[in-house]
Amino acid sequence: MNSLQRLFKLLLLGVLINTCCACSANKTTPNNRSNTYYTNPVFEPILADPTVIRDLKTGLFYAYGTQDNWGDGKGDRLMPILRSADLVDWHYVGNVFHQRPDWKKNGGLWAPDINFLNGKYYLYYSCSTWGDANPGIGLAIADSPEGPFSDQGKLFTSYDIDVPNSIDPSLFKEEDDNFLIWGSFGDGATQGIHLVQLDSEGKKLAPGAKKRQLAAGDWEAAMLHKKDGYYYFFGSKGSCCEGADSRYEVRVARSKNILGPYIDKEGNAITNRGHGSLLLQGNEKVAGPGHHTKIIQDDGGEEWLMYHGIWKDNPKVSSGASRRTLMLDKLVWEKGWPKIQQATASIAPQESPKIKRYDYEL
């Protein structure tokens, strides 16, 4: 090799090094709120059945999840609370309860639903065991999203309202009306997802309120979203909690009337089993994505869903609980229907939500 060739090789090597350094400097890593991209999961080991709200005073987001034992020797967290500035970098900050409410003798605290109502933070939640004949729905209220939450007791149980498996509450507010959507899997004659009106305070059923069935008993984790004159029904189907074998997925239907009928893309009413248009399913890496939050809008006007998903290569924690990590994906609308890219949980880097920076410290 002559001197000219050697010089050319050194110059080429220098260019390659500089290029790699520039790429490294611009490369983003998961869960860093100073970066442009993120990679799922955005929190682990567990935040199952997530619900999210934004504190408009600080701009911070708060997420709440089902009671779980994370396998870290600290026992069950009675509905853990997370905090984030950007929907990507989440920090555990405490639990909704220090002691389990006593309005029901037995049961775990599942599937919370956080709302800002009457100037306070209302958290509806389920109290149930697996196979519980009489699960119920309770309410806790706080002045701050971090609590402390004061339990208000039960709204109703399955026996009170004649809906088996009365879990998974979700509040839908339209003008001055408060509606609760709830229900879960089963084959009972009065099974399925139902809607009932609450009073103006959101603390009990409205006078004379009558429940209305919205969907069959093969749905759970349902919520409503109104857009462009339609009410959209989102819910999960399949098994939520069987580790890598979980088959959870999210499906959707819509109606011009809040009371239904809710119809999928194929024209089928979801009061009949086996219907609903696919929105989100698992893939070769992630099992059982589902039980998502209400739709979250970022400061750029884009919409997002958070949900739990189980990574097949690490499906359970040492306590035996399914490792339902917190996931985030963008939601778009196409021809009047919601859509997630490729209808599956993202596993590659994605562009982060656009979030206005407040003066805060985590």
C-alpha positions as CSV (number, residue, x, y, z in Angstrom):
1,M,0.0,0.0,0.0
2,N,1.6,3.3,-1.0
3,S,1.4,6.5,1.0
4,L,-1.5,8.0,-1.0
5,Q,-3.6,4.9,-0.5
6,R,-2.8,4.9,3.2
7,L,-3.8,8.5,3.5
8,F,-7.1,7.9,1.6
9,K,-7.9,4.9,4.0
10,L,-7.2,7.1,7.1
11,L,-9.5,9.9,5.7
12,L,-12.2,7.3,5.0
13,L,-11.9,5.9,8.5
14,G,-12.2,9.3,10.0
15,V,-15.4,10.0,8.0
16,L,-16.9,6.7,9.2
17,I,-16.0,7.4,12.8
18,N,-17.5,10.9,12.7
19,T,-20.7,9.5,11.0
20,C,-21.1,6.8,13.7
21,C,-20.6,9.4,16.5
22,A,-23.2,11.7,15.0
23,C,-25.6,8.8,14.7
24,S,-24.9,7.8,18.3
25,A,-25.4,11.3,19.5
26,N,-28.8,11.6,17.7
27,K,-29.9,8.1,18.5
28,T,-32.7,8.0,21.1
29,T,-33.1,5.4,23.9
30,P,-36.3,4.1,25.3
31,N,-38.1,5.9,28.2
32,N,-36.1,9.1,28.0
33,R,-38.3,12.2,27.9
34,S,-35.6,14.3,26.2
35,N,-35.6,12.0,23.2
36,T,-37.8,11.9,20.1
37,Y,-38.4,8.2,20.0
38,Y,-39.5,5.5,22.5
39,T,-39.6,1.7,22.5
40,N,-42.2,-0.4,24.3
41,P,-42.7,-1.2,27.1
42,V,-42.8,2.3,28.7
43,F,-43.0,0.8,32.2
44,E,-42.3,-2.5,33.8
45,P,-42.6,-4.9,35.5
46,I,-46.4,-4.5,35.8
47,L,-49.2,-1.9,35.3
48,A,-52.2,-4.0,34.4
49,D,-55.5,-2.6,33.2
50,P,-54.1,1.0,33.1
51,T,-56.1,4.2,33.3
52,V,-54.5,7.7,32.7
53,I,-55.2,11.3,33.5
54,R,-53.4,14.6,33.0
55,D,-53.1,17.1,35.8
56,L,-53.9,20.4,34.0
57,K,-52.1,22.4,36.7
58,T,-48.7,20.7,36.3
59,G,-49.0,19.0,32.9
60,L,-48.0,15.7,34.4
61,F,-49.7,12.5,33.6
62,Y,-50.8,9.9,36.2
63,A,-51.5,6.2,35.5
64,Y,-53.2,3.8,37.8
65,G,-53.4,0.0,37.6
66,T,-54.8,-3.2,39.1
67,Q,-53.5,-4.5,42.4
68,D,-50.6,-6.8,41.8
69,N,-47.5,-8.3,43.4
70,W,-44.5,-7.2,41.4
71,G,-42.3,-10.0,42.8
72,D,-40.0,-7.5,44.5
73,G,-40.7,-8.6,48.0
74,K,-43.0,-5.6,48.8
75,G,-46.2,-7.6,48.5
76,D,-49.3,-6.4,46.8
77,R,-49.6,-2.8,45.7
78,L,-53.1,-1.7,46.3
79,M,-53.6,-0.1,42.9
80,P,-50.2,1.5,42.0
81,I,-49.8,5.1,40.9
82,L,-47.3,6.1,38.3
83,R,-46.3,9.6,37.1
84,S,-44.8,10.9,33.8
85,A,-44.0,14.2,32.1
86,D,-44.3,12.7,28.6
87,L,-46.3,9.4,28.5
88,V,-43.0,7.6,28.0
89,D,-40.8,7.9,31.1
90,W,-42.9,6.6,34.1
91,H,-42.1,6.6,37.8
92,Y,-43.8,4.7,40.6
93,V,-45.0,7.2,43.2
94,G,-47.3,5.2,45.5
95,N,-50.6,3.4,45.9
96,V,-54.2,4.4,45.9
97,F,-54.8,2.7,49.2
98,H,-52.6,1.8,52.2
99,Q,-55.3,-0.5,53.5
100,R,-57.9,-2.5,51.5
101,P,-61.4,-1.0,51.7
102,D,-63.7,-3.1,53.9
103,W,-67.1,-2.7,52.1
104,K,-66.5,-6.2,50.6
105,K,-65.1,-9.0,52.7
106,N,-62.9,-10.6,50.0
107,G,-61.5,-9.5,46.7
108,G,-58.6,-7.8,44.9
109,L,-58.7,-4.2,43.7
110,W,-58.9,-4.3,39.9
111,A,-59.2,-2.2,36.8
112,P,-59.4,1.4,38.1
113,D,-60.8,4.2,36.1
114,I,-59.6,7.8,36.9
115,N,-61.7,10.9,36.1
116,F,-61.7,14.6,36.9
117,L,-65.2,15.4,38.1
118,N,-66.6,18.2,40.3
119,G,-63.1,19.6,40.8
120,K,-61.8,16.3,42.3
121,Y,-60.2,13.1,41.1
122,Y,-62.7,10.2,41.0
123,L,-61.3,6.7,40.8
124,Y,-63.9,4.0,40.2
125,Y,-62.5,0.4,40.8
126,S,-63.6,-3.2,40.9
127,C,-63.4,-5.5,43.9
128,S,-63.4,-9.2,43.0
129,T,-61.9,-12.6,43.2
130,W,-61.5,-15.0,40.3
131,G,-64.9,-16.6,39.8
132,D,-66.5,-14.3,42.3
133,A,-70.3,-14.7,42.5
134,N,-70.8,-11.1,43.7
135,P,-68.1,-8.7,42.7
136,G,-68.7,-5.0,43.0
137,I,-67.6,-1.5,42.0
138,G,-66.4,1.1,44.4
139,L,-65.3,4.7,44.3
140,A,-62.4,6.7,45.8
141,I,-62.0,10.4,45.7
142,A,-58.9,12.7,46.1
143,D,-58.1,16.4,45.7
144,S,-54.8,15.5,44.0
145,P,-54.0,12.8,41.4
146,E,-51.4,11.4,43.9
147,G,-53.9,11.2,46.6
148,P,-54.6,10.6,49.4
149,F,-57.7,8.9,48.2
150,S,-60.7,8.6,50.4
151,D,-62.8,5.5,49.8
152,Q,-66.5,6.2,49.3
153,G,-67.6,2.6,49.5
154,K,-69.5,0.6,46.9
155,L,-71.7,1.9,44.0
156,F,-73.2,-1.5,43.6
157,T,-72.5,-5.3,43.5
158,S,-73.6,-7.9,41.0
159,Y,-76.4,-8.9,43.3
160,D,-77.5,-5.3,43.6
161,I,-77.8,-4.6,39.9
162,D,-78.3,-8.2,38.5
163,V,-75.3,-8.2,36.2
164,P,-72.9,-11.1,36.8
165,N,-69.2,-10.2,36.9
166,S,-69.8,-6.5,37.6
167,I,-66.2,-5.3,37.2
168,D,-64.2,-3.0,34.9
169,P,-65.9,0.4,35.4
170,S,-65.5,3.2,32.9
171,L,-67.1,6.6,33.3
172,F,-68.4,8.4,30.2
173,K,-69.3,12.1,30.6
174,E,-71.5,13.9,28.1
175,E,-72.4,17.5,29.0
176,D,-74.0,17.2,32.4
177,D,-74.7,13.5,32.3
178,N,-72.5,10.8,33.8
179,F,-72.7,7.3,32.5
180,L,-71.0,4.2,33.9
181,I,-70.0,1.4,31.6
182,W,-69.1,-1.9,33.2
183,G,-69.3,-5.7,33.0
184,S,-67.2,-8.7,32.0
185,F,-67.1,-12.2,30.6
186,G,-69.7,-14.8,31.3
187,D,-72.7,-16.8,30.0
188,G,-75.4,-15.6,32.3
189,A,-78.8,-14.4,31.0
190,T,-78.0,-10.9,32.2
191,Q,-74.3,-11.0,31.3
192,G,-72.4,-8.6,29.2
193,I,-71.3,-4.9,29.0
194,H,-73.9,-2.5,30.4
195,L,-74.5,1.2,30.8
196,V,-76.3,3.1,33.6
197,Q,-76.6,6.7,34.4
198,L,-75.1,8.1,37.6
199,D,-76.2,11.2,39.5
200,S,-74.6,14.6,39.0
201,E,-72.1,13.9,41.7
202,G,-71.1,10.6,40.2
203,K,-71.4,8.9,43.6
204,K,-74.5,6.7,43.0
205,L,-77.1,5.7,40.5
206,A,-79.3,8.5,39.1
207,P,-82.9,8.4,40.4
208,G,-84.9,5.9,38.4
209,A,-81.8,4.9,36.3
210,K,-82.2,1.7,34.3
211,K,-79.3,-0.3,33.0
212,R,-78.9,-1.0,29.3
213,Q,-76.9,-3.8,27.7
214,L,-74.4,-2.6,25.1
215,A,-72.5,-5.8,24.3
216,A,-72.6,-9.6,24.8
217,G,-70.7,-11.5,27.5
218,D,-67.6,-12.2,25.4
219,W,-66.4,-8.6,26.1
220,E,-64.7,-6.9,29.0
221,A,-62.7,-3.7,29.8
222,A,-65.1,-1.6,27.7
223,M,-65.1,2.2,27.3
224,L,-66.9,4.7,25.1
225,H,-65.4,7.6,23.0
226,K,-67.5,10.1,21.0
227,K,-66.2,11.4,17.7
228,D,-67.8,13.0,14.6
229,G,-71.3,12.1,15.7
230,Y,-70.6,8.4,16.6
231,Y,-70.2,6.7,19.9
232,Y,-67.3,4.2,19.6
233,F,-67.3,1.2,21.8
234,F,-63.9,-0.2,22.6
235,G,-63.4,-3.5,24.5
236,S,-61.1,-6.5,25.1
237,K,-61.7,-10.1,24.3
238,G,-59.8,-13.3,25.1
239,S,-57.7,-14.3,28.1
240,C,-55.9,-11.5,29.9
241,C,-53.6,-13.3,32.4
242,E,-52.1,-16.5,31.2
243,G,-48.5,-15.3,30.7
244,A,-47.2,-16.0,27.2
245,D,-50.4,-17.9,26.4
246,S,-52.6,-14.8,26.9
247,R,-55.0,-14.2,24.0
248,Y,-56.3,-10.7,24.8
249,E,-57.1,-8.4,21.9
250,V,-59.0,-5.1,21.4
251,R,-62.0,-4.8,19.2
252,V,-64.3,-1.9,18.4
253,A,-67.9,-1.0,17.2
254,R,-69.8,2.2,16.8
255,S,-73.3,3.7,17.1
256,K,-75.1,7.0,16.5
257,N,-76.9,6.5,19.8
258,I,-75.2,6.1,23.2
259,L,-77.6,3.2,24.0
260,G,-76.7,1.4,20.7
261,P,-77.0,-0.8,18.8
262,Y,-73.2,-0.9,18.4
263,I,-72.2,-2.2,15.0
264,D,-68.8,-3.4,13.7
265,K,-67.3,-2.8,10.3
266,E,-69.0,-5.9,8.9
267,G,-72.4,-4.7,10.0
268,N,-72.8,-7.0,13.0
269,A,-74.4,-6.0,16.3
270,I,-72.0,-6.7,19.2
271,T,-74.9,-7.8,21.4
272,N,-74.4,-11.1,19.6
273,R,-71.2,-12.9,20.5
274,G,-68.3,-13.2,18.1
275,H,-68.4,-9.7,16.7
276,G,-66.4,-6.5,16.8
277,S,-63.7,-5.2,14.4
278,L,-60.1,-5.8,15.3
279,L,-58.0,-2.9,16.6
280,L,-55.1,-4.5,18.4
281,Q,-53.7,-8.0,18.8
282,G,-50.5,-9.7,19.8
283,N,-47.5,-10.7,17.7
284,E,-44.4,-12.8,17.8
285,K,-43.0,-10.8,20.8
286,V,-46.1,-9.6,22.7
287,A,-49.0,-11.6,24.0
288,G,-52.4,-10.4,25.1
289,P,-52.3,-6.7,24.5
290,G,-55.5,-5.1,25.9
291,H,-57.5,-3.4,28.6
292,H,-56.5,0.0,27.3
293,T,-57.0,3.5,28.7
294,K,-59.4,6.1,27.3
295,I,-57.9,7.9,24.3
296,I,-55.2,10.4,25.3
297,Q,-54.5,13.5,23.1
298,D,-51.0,15.0,23.1
299,D,-50.2,18.6,22.6
300,G,-49.8,18.2,18.9
301,G,-53.4,16.9,18.5
302,E,-52.3,13.3,18.0
303,E,-54.1,10.5,19.8
304,W,-52.7,7.6,21.8
305,L,-53.7,4.4,23.7
306,M,-52.0,2.9,26.6
307,Y,-52.6,-0.7,27.4
308,H,-50.9,-3.7,29.0
309,G,-49.0,-6.4,27.1
310,I,-47.0,-9.5,28.1
311,W,-43.5,-10.1,26.6
312,K,-43.3,-13.7,25.6
313,D,-39.6,-14.1,26.5
314,N,-40.3,-12.8,30.1
315,P,-44.0,-13.5,30.8
316,K,-44.2,-13.7,34.6
317,V,-42.6,-12.2,37.7
318,S,-41.4,-14.3,40.7
319,S,-44.7,-14.0,42.5
320,G,-46.3,-15.9,39.6
321,A,-48.2,-12.8,38.3
322,S,-48.4,-12.2,34.6
323,R,-45.9,-9.5,33.7
324,R,-48.4,-7.1,32.2
325,T,-46.1,-4.2,31.2
326,L,-47.4,-0.8,30.3
327,M,-47.4,-0.1,26.5
328,L,-48.1,2.9,24.3
329,D,-49.2,3.3,20.7
330,K,-50.5,5.9,18.4
331,L,-54.2,5.8,17.4
332,V,-55.3,7.2,14.0
333,W,-58.6,7.4,12.2
334,E,-59.3,6.0,8.8
335,K,-62.7,6.2,7.0
336,G,-64.5,6.7,10.3
337,W,-62.7,3.9,12.3
338,P,-59.8,3.9,14.7
339,K,-56.6,2.2,13.7
340,I,-53.3,1.2,15.2
341,Q,-50.4,0.6,12.8
342,Q,-50.5,-3.1,11.6
343,A,-53.2,-3.7,14.3
344,T,-50.6,-4.9,16.7
345,A,-48.4,-3.9,19.6
346,S,-45.3,-1.9,18.4
347,I,-41.9,-3.5,19.2
348,A,-39.7,-1.1,17.2
349,P,-38.8,2.5,18.0
350,Q,-41.7,4.9,17.5
351,E,-42.0,8.7,17.4
352,S,-42.8,10.0,20.9
353,P,-46.0,11.9,21.8
354,K,-45.7,15.7,21.4
355,I,-45.9,17.1,25.0
356,K,-45.6,20.7,26.1
357,R,-42.8,21.2,28.7
358,Y,-44.0,22.6,32.0
359,D,-41.8,23.8,34.8
360,Y,-41.6,20.6,36.9
361,E,-39.3,18.2,38.6
362,L,-40.0,14.5,38.8
